[in-house]
């Protein structure tokens, strides 16, 4: 499957990306079919040097069935080469990972309520604790003669 995706270049902590057409099986920074643009995330959004795209070639590859990645689709949408993709819904994005519940569809519990909810769970195993078994005495070994 053909993909329109970003290929990273630049130096450590100074990324510059190429917008490339590549087979989805190839490495991110590996072999590609054609370079169709660039993206420099370090520049302000209002500068025209931030994004450079070859519109005709991108439209050609989209017509050939190439699928843009999420980030490339947003870049193309901002430059009006395709419709802007719908925004994702991640309501827990702002909540620290340690405070998120494992069930993704429930809202995060505020810090004040978290210890109260955890307290009854800790008490439940203590109620089951008196049901301990006495240790079994070891049987004497029989000598084979």
SVG drawing of the C-alpha trace seen along z (x, -y; Angstrom):
<svg xmlns="http://www.w3.org/2000/svg" viewBox="-17 -34 39 88">
<polyline fill="none" stroke="black" stroke-width="0.4" points="0.0,0.0 1.3,-3.4 1.5,-6.1 2.1,-9.8 4.2,-10.2 6.9,-12.1 10.5,-11.0 12.7,-12.5 15.9,-14.4 17.9,-17.1 20.0,-16.7 19.3,-15.7 16.5,-17.9 16.3,-19.9 13.9,-17.8 13.2,-18.6 10.8,-16.3 10.4,-15.3 6.9,-14.5 7.4,-11.3 5.5,-8.7 6.6,-5.3 5.5,-1.7 4.0,-1.2 6.3,1.8 9.5,-0.3 11.2,-2.0 10.2,-5.5 13.5,-7.0 14.3,-4.3 13.5,-3.8 10.8,-6.0 9.4,-6.4 9.3,-10.2 9.8,-13.3 6.8,-15.6 7.4,-18.2 9.0,-19.2 7.9,-20.3 9.9,-22.2 8.0,-22.1 10.5,-24.5 9.4,-27.5 6.3,-29.6 3.0,-28.5 2.6,-31.8 5.9,-31.5 5.6,-30.2 8.9,-28.4 7.4,-26.0 5.7,-23.8 6.5,-23.3 4.4,-20.9 4.3,-19.9 0.5,-20.1 0.3,-18.5 2.4,-15.4 0.5,-15.0 -2.9,-15.1 -1.5,-12.5 -0.4,-10.1 -3.7,-10.6 -5.4,-9.6 -3.3,-6.5 -4.6,-5.4 -1.8,-6.6 -3.2,-7.1 -1.8,-10.1 -0.9,-9.5 -2.7,-11.5 -0.1,-14.3 0.3,-14.6 -3.5,-14.7 -3.6,-17.7 -0.8,-19.4 -2.6,-18.8 -5.9,-20.0 -4.2,-23.2 -2.9,-23.8 -6.3,-23.0 -5.1,-20.0 -7.7,-17.7 -10.5,-18.1 -9.3,-18.7 -9.6,-15.4 -11.9,-15.3 -10.4,-16.0 -9.7,-12.9 -11.4,-12.5 -9.1,-11.8 -10.7,-13.2 -8.0,-11.8 -5.1,-13.4 -4.6,-16.1 -4.8,-13.7 -1.4,-12.3 -0.9,-8.7 -0.6,-7.5 -4.1,-8.9 -5.9,-7.4 -8.2,-4.5 -7.6,-1.3 -11.1,-1.6 -10.8,-4.3 -14.5,-5.2 -14.8,-6.4 -13.7,-9.9 -10.6,-10.4 -11.0,-10.5 -9.9,-13.7 -7.0,-13.4 -9.2,-14.0 -11.5,-11.1 -8.8,-8.6 -7.8,-7.6 -11.4,-7.2 -12.1,-4.8 -9.0,-2.8 -9.6,-2.4 -12.6,0.0 -10.7,2.2 -7.8,2.6 -10.2,3.5 -11.9,6.3 -8.8,8.6 -8.3,8.0 -11.8,9.4 -10.9,12.6 -7.6,12.9 -9.0,14.9 -9.6,17.8 -6.0,18.9 -5.0,22.6 -2.7,24.0 0.6,25.2 0.8,28.9 3.2,30.9 5.8,32.7 5.3,36.5 8.4,38.5 10.2,40.2 10.0,43.9 13.3,45.6 13.3,48.2 15.2,51.4"/>
</svg>
